[in-house]
Amino acid sequence: MIDNLEYNTEREHLIIPEYGRHLQKMINYAKSRETKEERNKLAKSIISVMGNLQPHLRDVPDFQHKLWDQLFIMSDFELDADSPYPKPSREELSAGPEPLKYPQNHPKYRFYGNNIKTMIDVACTWDKGEMKEALIYTIANHMKKCYLNWNKDSVEDTVIFDHLFELSNGKINLKNSEEDLSDSSSLMRTKSKYSNKGGKKSKKKYSNNRKRY
C-alpha cells in the first residue's frame, strides 16, 4: 500500500497551481479525447469550473477571454478545441516586454530637473501675448524655487534670467525685464504648524482630612 503513495515531487508540474491538480487532470483527460466534439464539450465544462474557482475574476474585463487563455496554457497549448477567442501561442507567452526607454538627458543644471527643459521648449512655440508671458514668468519662478531647494541661500533674479536664456537657446530673454520674480522667502515658505494651546486643566486637590466618627 505504501508503494502506491504519490508525492508531489514525483507528480506532474502544475502550470497554474491556483486551480489545483484535479483541474489539471480534467484538462489532460480532455486532451486525450479522440473526437473534437467531445473535446469542445469538455472544454466548456472546464471553463465553467474555472469560473467557479476564481469568482474574484468576474469583475475583470474580458473574464471569459482570460479563462480560455488559461485553459490553453494549462494544456501546454496541446488542447485541440474550438475557442470563441483567438488562441494564445507559446511564442506570445514566452516573449518578453520591450525595454523601457529611459531619458538619457544630462542637463547642465540638474537641480532644475528634466521637466523644466520641456516646459521651456513648449513656451518657445507659443505665440507672443499675455499667455506666453505668464507662462515664461511661471517657469522662471519655478526655476528660482528649484534653485533655492538646491542652494538655501538667496539667488538674484539675474542668475535665473541668464539660465533661462541659456536653456532656451536665446529664445527667451528676460535680462532687461523690469518685472521681478517672487521673493525668495515667499517661495520657500512652508506651512506653519499650529500646536494646541488649550489651557491646562486644573487638577482638583483632594483633602486628606477625613471626618472622624
Secondary structure, DSSP 8 states (H G I E B T S, - for coil): -GGG---GGGS---SSGGGHHHHHHHHHHHHH-SSHHHHHHHHHHHHHHHHHH-GGGGGSTTHHHHHHHHHHHHTTT------SS----HHHHH-------------SSGGG-SHHHHHHHHHHHS-SSHHHHHHHHHHHHHHHHHHHHH--S---HHHHHHHHHHHTTTS---TT-------HHHHS-------------------------
